[in-house]
Amino acid sequence: MDLPVDGAFCHRLPKAELHAHLSGSVRRETLHTIWQRKQAKQQCLDLEDPSIALKPAGDYPTVVSFFQIFNKYIYRLLDDAESIIDATMSVLEDFRKDGVRYLELRTTPRAVPEQGIDYAEYVHLVREAIEGWNLARWFHNAHAYELEAHLILSVDRSMTLAQAMEVVGVAIANQEPLKPGCASRVLGVDLCGNPSVTPISHLAPAFRRARDAGLNVTVHFAETFTSATNAELEELLSWSPSRLGHAIHVPPHLIEEIKSKDIALELCLSCNVLSKLTEGGFADHHFGMWRDSRCKVALGTDDVGVFESALSNEYRLAAEHFGLSKSEVVGLARSAVSAAWAGKVRMTKLLDEFS
């Protein structure tokens, strides 16, 4: 177990993915197939082929340019029931193939009035896709919960309080499995979106409602200098999140508060380095600081369809740049499991069997 780590080891490792956005996790080949289908129907004729429209990973110089991928391209492709379902199933299969055995997939509910899709229907489509994918695995003589997948519903920073309340209402309504014996459900809510959009204090009542209803809370935290003011970070911590996403530009006094409150961290190496949210290369990533803290750390991909680094590669990168042994990599996987909102017993058993 203390030999150097390689890609095959990280691929076999049973992994928990806690920070993955649905729309950003759709691989380019799937987007291409959806684009071709729409072109054949004379739809989205102004959109370029994804192979042209989507730049190589690391070619987005600012966080604003990164968010334009979604607003001006991906959301326009995934704007009907068939595309949403196909994209979701494709994402699940890609995570399964990478050795992910537990997934909390986050998505921002979107309304597409011309398609008869509101927030509730959007979430219903994603949940039906998860259950349809599970059923398909049964038909292929595989264990239905080879990958246990749940949802986190995201509130975008640009939303009004009314919109945020609607998202939380949909989350509350989807806390139970769709059908008896099906594991998938909504476990919590997230705050996400372009970090340059401020302030966010008006959204506090929505997150308070979520906590009061028994939902878990995670927030994108200190992702950029703009979103790392003392006022915003203290506001976010007052929402009682159990996890924080990214946690890049955290001032020292709040680092100690995060440790004392045992808040877990969702850290995304490739996303941060390639989108230049952090300075330097992988060896300079703040994972190096947080891994030596008392906090639980969970590696995540964020947007694997954009940055093209699977979770197994994120583990390999962490091992390579921070000198982790195989036993330390397994320990990192256990840390992610300890921060998960469900599936702990099953994932602990899988890791025990692996190691």
C-alpha positions, 0 to 999 in steps of 0.5 A: 500500500505504500508503493508509488501511486499510478493511474490504474490504482486511482481508477480502481479506488472506490471514490466518492464525488461530492462536487460535480456540476451536471451541465459542466460534467457532460463530455464533449462527445455527448454534447456533439451528439445532442448538437447533431440531433438539434441541427437535424431538427433545424434547432440551434442553427446559430450554435457551432459544433461543440468541438469548435465552440468549447476551448481546450481545458485551461484556455479560459483566462477569466472566471467570467469567460468560463461562465459564458460557456454555460450561459451562451452554449451548454444551457442552450443545448440542454433545453429539452427533456430528451437532451436533459435526460441523455446528458444526465445518463451520459454523466452517470455512466462516465462517473461509473466508468471512472470508478466513482461509487458514490455521487452527489450531482449538483444542478441548478433547476432551470425553467424552459417555458417554451418546452413546458419545463419549470424548476420542478419538472426539470428536477423530475427529468433529472431524477427520472434519468437517474432511475432510468440509468439504474434500470438499464444497469440491471438489464445489463446484469450489473448491480443497480447501485454500482454507482449510488447517485443523489442530487444537490439543487443549486441556487445561483447567486444571480437569483432573486429570493423568490427564485431561490425559495422556489429551488428550495421548495423543489428540493424539499419536495424531492427528499424522498426516493421516487419509487420504493427501493430506489436510493436517489433523492435530493440531499441538500442545496448549494450556492453557486454561480459567477462569484462576481455577482454580489451581494448574496445576503438576500438569499439567506432566508432560502438557506435557512428554510432549507436547513429547517426542512432537514436539507444539508447545505454546501456553498461555493466559498472564497472562490475568487478575491471578489467573493472572499470579503470578510462580510460575504464569508461571515455571511455564508458561515452564518448559513451553517454549511456542513461543506465548503466548495473551493475555499481558496482565498480564506483569511487566516482567522476564518481558517481557524473557525472552519477547523473548529466547526469541523466543516468539510472542504470540497477541493478541485485541483484541475478546475482551480489551476486550469481556470487560474483561480489559484496562482502557480501550478498543481504543487501550489494548490491550497490542497497542500494546506488543507490536507494538513488541517483537521478538516475533512477534504474531498477531492472533486472534479467540478466540471469534468466535461470542461476541464477533462480531468476525471476524479481518478486523475484528480487523485493521481494529481494530488498523489504526484504533486504532494507525494502521497502514498497509496495508503494516504490516497485511500485515506483521502478517499475515506475523508471524502466518504466521511464528508458525504451526506449518505452512503457512508456504510456502503462506501466504507465497506467498499474501501475496506475491501479495496485496502 
